[in-house]
């Protein structure tokens, strides 16, 4: 028994350090639960239902989505193991803090928690979790064409970003599975998630020239800071337009449009500042702006109209 306890404590310490460096749950949790809340709320509004989704729906969606994003991080550790060993030896896996057995154990625990929650609360929802799980498994082997994909960077990013609407297929299904099929309008939310994935992806991979690392494929290194900033601003604008489309498809969406009209110029100003002068501080601000935009955008598109409808508002 003491040996098992010592082993558990050692493993827990590894996990705490690993998640702090590679997937801080306290930082990602609010964003992911906002994402799940908004997805369920948006689907509910598309069905013509007023009020907020049940608390258990929000908890189930947030728990499963958080687990899927964590699994995505673990998959990245496996996919990038050779590049990390060569170019990023400071990361937890190449420096020896954790091994792939640890990652496999954490993945198994995560899958068990997700499956248990879905079976207990989901009433057949596991079927709508399968597409994301299958795509995630395919991503871990880079669809069998990893060498070719890595030579086509934008196609590589586009194929991996498809996991986002598949996540949303499940989080919206938590609501609409009660009627059997997705209501009209949910497809807009799936497109929105796909596009917003690029806002996050590009935003976290912009650097100042002095901060670029050999062998690390950031967007600023691949395309130059000006072009990369333009790509981020284009992704932001595309997401904003789709968010507006989503808002117009639901009751009380005028409130979302008003909020988006405030959020968009604030986020865009950060990207323009980096485009003009790509310093370390401005690159970090873009990453922060991408996260804040995502949090705010999801809340105003799904949560705000749901709250307004629950309070009896009219668009």
Beta strands, then each sheet from edge to edge (+ up, - down):
end
